[in-house]
Amino acid sequence: MERVKILTIEHLTHDVLKIVTEKPATLSYHPGQAVDISINKPKWEQELRAFTFTSLPADKHLEFTIKTYPSHNGVTQQLLLLNKGDELLVHDVFGDIAYKGEGIFIAGGAGVTPFIAILKQLEKENKIGNNKLIFANKTASDIILGDKFRQLLGNNFINILSDEKIANFEHGYISADLIKQKITEHTQYFYLCGPEPMMQAVERHLSSLGITDSFIVKEAF
Ligand SMILES: Cc1cc2nc3c(=O)[nH]c(=O)nc-3n(C[C@H](O)[C@H](O)[C@H](O)COP(=O)(O)OP(=O)(O)OC[C@H]3O[C@@H](n4cnc5c(N)ncnc54)[C@H](O)[C@@H]3O)c2cc1C
């Protein structure tokens, strides 16, 4: 376990924080992985929660992109009270998501965080290629880093909103038909990350499209 100071803490959306911290010298990870974090304050050191690195392994600092739930009275509510100079405790690194090849990234809400890291790494290596991102949110105000994804992916960035109807955005929940429309000869892998009910629905859709598990890379949040 390592102690790191918060260098910057800011809002990316109404409920999502970007937190940049010091990086322990010995820490290593790959894009898509997460780490257990706790807050270095009395009564909070033992409350571990998983957060994905949205920085890249070669970066000098760590960055996290964290959706906060003030009503849970949990760790993310406490994160909202932190300032520059406060400390986090960084525990074990883990995570099942890693880039294997071109495909479609399918994210719900904060489930986009592993794909932020992977797409930033691909951008750095000039390998964005034909990758696509289908990003499901409740409303447009919930979209994390929309401008960045638009710049990286252009028309291969597909937004779907369940609670809001907006021109050029899909409306409703991710369907088998929407996924099918986006599949091309370049689509090899399907990367899934989001809340459990969304994951279950998308896995059913993929199965109905004849996609086998060996082409699905996933992690539930
Ligand atoms: C591998 C992995 C990587 C992750 N990476 C990220 C990431 O990069 N960014 C991100 O934003 N999230 C990420 N998550 C999700 C993140 O870990 C959780 O959102 C976070 O743990 C929530 O912590 P919390 O203490 O605020 O709330 P919780 O632990 O969900 O809740 C705290 C307490 O609130 C109560 N509670 C729970 N649900 C409700 C509810 N609906 N209403 C009222 N009270 C409730 C319960 O008593 C609970 O004990 C990741 C998860 C995994 C597994």
The ligand as an SDF file (V2000), in Angstrom:
LIG
                    3D

 53 58  0  0  0  0  0  0  0  0999 V2000
  -12.6820   -3.0770  -11.5280 C   0  0  0  0  0  0  0  0  0  0  0  0
  -13.5400   -1.8550  -11.2370 C   0  0  0  0  0  0  0  0  0  0  0  0
  -13.1110   -0.6220  -11.6760 C   0  0  0  0  0  0  0  0  0  0  0  0
  -13.8890    0.5290  -11.4060 C   0  0  0  0  0  0  0  0  0  0  0  0
  -13.4560    1.7440  -11.8860 N   0  0  0  0  0  0  0  0  0  0  0  0
  -14.2200    2.8440  -11.6870 C   0  0  0  0  0  0  0  0  0  0  0  0
  -13.8180    4.1150  -12.2020 C   0  0  0  0  0  0  0  0  0  0  0  0
  -12.7580    4.2630  -12.8080 O   0  0  0  0  0  0  0  0  0  0  0  0
  -14.6430    5.1660  -11.9970 N   0  0  0  0  0  0  0  0  0  0  0  0
  -15.8260    5.0390  -11.3210 C   0  0  0  0  0  0  0  0  0  0  0  0
  -16.5360    6.0420  -11.1910 O   0  0  0  0  0  0  0  0  0  0  0  0
  -16.2270    3.8660  -10.8100 N   0  0  0  0  0  0  0  0  0  0  0  0
  -15.4460    2.7560  -10.9670 C   0  0  0  0  0  0  0  0  0  0  0  0
  -15.8450    1.5640  -10.4360 N   0  0  0  0  0  0  0  0  0  0  0  0
  -17.0560    1.5300   -9.6120 C   0  0  0  0  0  0  0  0  0  0  0  0
  -16.7140    2.0240   -8.2080 C   0  0  0  0  0  0  0  0  0  0  0  0
  -15.8360    1.0990   -7.5860 O   0  0  0  0  0  0  0  0  0  0  0  0
  -17.9770    2.2280   -7.3400 C   0  0  0  0  0  0  0  0  0  0  0  0
  -18.8270    3.1440   -7.9420 O   0  0  0  0  0  0  0  0  0  0  0  0
  -17.5970    2.7560   -5.9990 C   0  0  0  0  0  0  0  0  0  0  0  0
  -17.0420    1.7050   -5.2990 O   0  0  0  0  0  0  0  0  0  0  0  0
  -18.7580    3.3470   -5.2420 C   0  0  0  0  0  0  0  0  0  0  0  0
  -18.3000    3.5610   -3.9360 O   0  0  0  0  0  0  0  0  0  0  0  0
  -19.1680    4.3080   -2.8210 P   0  0  0  0  0  0  0  0  0  0  0  0
  -18.4860    3.9790   -1.5330 O   0  0  0  0  0  0  0  0  0  0  0  0
  -19.3420    5.7320   -3.1500 O   0  0  0  0  0  0  0  0  0  0  0  0
  -20.5700    3.6540   -2.9140 O   0  0  0  0  0  0  0  0  0  0  0  0
  -21.0250    2.1520   -2.6270 P   0  0  0  0  0  0  0  0  0  0  0  0
  -19.9030    1.2980   -2.1760 O   0  0  0  0  0  0  0  0  0  0  0  0
  -21.8100    1.6950   -3.8100 O   0  0  0  0  0  0  0  0  0  0  0  0
  -22.0320    2.3600   -1.4690 O   0  0  0  0  0  0  0  0  0  0  0  0
  -21.6800    2.7240   -0.1360 C   0  0  0  0  0  0  0  0  0  0  0  0
  -22.8480    2.4000    0.7550 C   0  0  0  0  0  0  0  0  0  0  0  0
  -24.0240    3.1010    0.2950 O   0  0  0  0  0  0  0  0  0  0  0  0
  -25.1710    2.2820    0.3520 C   0  0  0  0  0  0  0  0  0  0  0  0
  -25.7900    2.1880   -0.9880 N   0  0  0  0  0  0  0  0  0  0  0  0
  -25.4140    1.3800   -2.0130 C   0  0  0  0  0  0  0  0  0  0  0  0
  -26.1990    1.5780   -3.0920 N   0  0  0  0  0  0  0  0  0  0  0  0
  -27.0850    2.5330   -2.7530 C   0  0  0  0  0  0  0  0  0  0  0  0
  -28.1490    3.1770   -3.4570 C   0  0  0  0  0  0  0  0  0  0  0  0
  -28.4720    2.8620   -4.7160 N   0  0  0  0  0  0  0  0  0  0  0  0
  -28.8450    4.1450   -2.7960 N   0  0  0  0  0  0  0  0  0  0  0  0
  -28.5380    4.4760   -1.5260 C   0  0  0  0  0  0  0  0  0  0  0  0
  -27.5460    3.8950   -0.8130 N   0  0  0  0  0  0  0  0  0  0  0  0
  -26.8310    2.9360   -1.4150 C   0  0  0  0  0  0  0  0  0  0  0  0
  -24.7260    0.9460    0.8850 C   0  0  0  0  0  0  0  0  0  0  0  0
  -25.0310    0.8820    2.2570 O   0  0  0  0  0  0  0  0  0  0  0  0
  -23.2340    0.9360    0.6890 C   0  0  0  0  0  0  0  0  0  0  0  0
  -22.5290    0.2270    1.6750 O   0  0  0  0  0  0  0  0  0  0  0  0
  -15.0880    0.4060  -10.6770 C   0  0  0  0  0  0  0  0  0  0  0  0
  -15.4900   -0.8550  -10.2150 C   0  0  0  0  0  0  0  0  0  0  0  0
  -14.7440   -1.9680  -10.5050 C   0  0  0  0  0  0  0  0  0  0  0  0
  -15.1930   -3.2990   -9.9960 C   0  0  0  0  0  0  0  0  0  0  0  0
  1  2  1  0
  2  3  1  0
  2 52  2  0
  3  4  2  0
  4  5  1  0
  4 50  1  0
  5  6  2  0
  6  7  1  0
  6 13  1  0
  7  8  2  0
  7  9  1  0
  9 10  1  0
 10 11  2  0
 10 12  1  0
 12 13  2  0
 13 14  1  0
 14 15  1  0
 14 50  1  0
 15 16  1  0
 16 17  1  0
 16 18  1  0
 18 19  1  0
 18 20  1  0
 20 21  1  0
 20 22  1  0
 22 23  1  0
 23 24  1  0
 24 25  2  0
 24 26  1  0
 24 27  1  0
 27 28  1  0
 28 29  2  0
 28 30  1  0
 28 31  1  0
 31 32  1  0
 32 33  1  0
 33 34  1  0
 33 48  1  0
 34 35  1  0
 35 36  1  0
 35 46  1  0
 36 37  1  0
 36 45  1  0
 37 38  2  0
 38 39  1  0
 39 40  1  0
 39 45  2  0
 40 41  1  0
 40 42  2  0
 42 43  1  0
 43 44  2  0
 44 45  1  0
 46 47  1  0
 46 48  1  0
 48 49  1  0
 50 51  2  0
 51 52  1  0
 52 53  1  0
M  END
$$$$
